[in-house]
């Protein structure tokens, strides 16, 4: 399942994402990974959450990003949830946002991993089908 937290830049999406990841770590038995554009939020995350700074991995486009996600999944069969902050920046898919979300939905179904994504888009920017994935719009 893919869930979205959306809103304009600076509206507080990351705060909600951090609260969600820290509350979920108490409820699930598997692993959680948090992808971000930096390590800025390292000390705000529970120490059981694996933080990955995507900028360290030379990702140039959304195909490489999806490959990166699949690489993480191939190494951790207990991965239950993946949180992605600053999605448009780390995934390099600003022009293909909906395609990336659809691709991640397929990955989620295949590997039984939930994706919770924070993106600087508004409801006006996305299709009705993608709006169904929105859990919080700021």
RAPE-V165084 format. One record per residue. N is the residue number from 1. RES is the residue in one small letter. PHI is phi as a letter, one per 30 degrees, with the letter a starting at -180 (999 if undefined). NEAR is the number of other ideal C-beta (glycine too) atoms within 8 Angstrom. Layout:
N/RES/PHI/NEAR  N/RES/PHI/NEAR
This chain:
1/x/999/6  2/x/c/12  3/x/b/11  4/x/b/13  5/x/c/17  6/x/b/15  7/x/l/11  8/x/d/7  9/x/e/4  10/x/i/4  11/x/c/7  12/x/j/8  13/x/d/15  14/x/d/10  15/x/e/7  16/x/d/12  17/x/d/13  18/x/d/11  19/x/d/8  20/x/d/11  21/x/d/16  22/x/d/11  23/x/d/8  24/x/d/10  25/x/d/11  26/x/d/4  27/x/c/5  28/x/c/8  29/x/c/3  30/x/c/8  31/x/c/8  32/x/b/16  33/x/c/14  34/x/b/15  35/x/c/10  36/x/b/15  37/x/d/9  38/x/a/6  39/x/c/7  40/x/e/5  41/x/c/12  42/x/e/7  43/x/d/4  44/x/c/6  45/x/c/12  46/x/e/7  47/x/d/4  48/x/d/5  49/x/c/13  50/x/d/7  51/x/c/11  52/x/b/10  53/x/d/9  54/x/d/12  55/x/d/7  56/x/d/6  57/x/c/6  58/x/h/4  59/x/d/11  60/x/c/5  61/x/a/8  62/x/d/12  63/x/d/6  64/x/d/10  65/x/d/15  66/x/d/12  67/x/d/8  68/x/d/11  69/x/e/11  70/x/d/9  71/x/d/8  72/x/d/12  73/x/d/11  74/x/d/6  75/x/c/5  76/x/b/9  77/x/d/3  78/x/c/6  79/x/d/14  80/x/c/11  81/x/b/14  82/x/b/14  83/x/c/16  84/x/b/14  85/x/c/14  86/x/h/11  87/x/e/12  88/x/d/11  89/x/d/7  90/x/d/15  91/x/d/11  92/x/h/11  93/x/b/13  94/x/e/6  95/x/d/4  96/x/b/8  97/x/e/13  98/x/d/9  99/x/d/9  100/x/d/13  101/x/d/13  102/x/d/8  103/x/d/10  104/x/d/13  105/x/d/11  106/x/d/8  107/x/d/14  108/x/e/13  109/x/d/7  110/x/d/6  111/x/c/8  112/x/h/6  113/x/b/11  114/x/d/10  115/x/c/14  116/x/c/15  117/x/c/13  118/x/c/15  119/x/b/11  120/x/d/10  121/x/b/8  122/x/c/9  123/x/d/8  124/x/d/4  125/x/d/6  126/x/b/12  127/x/d/6  128/x/d/5  129/x/d/5  130/x/d/11  131/x/e/9  132/x/d/6  133/x/d/10  134/x/d/13  135/x/c/7  136/x/a/10  137/x/b/8  138/x/c/10
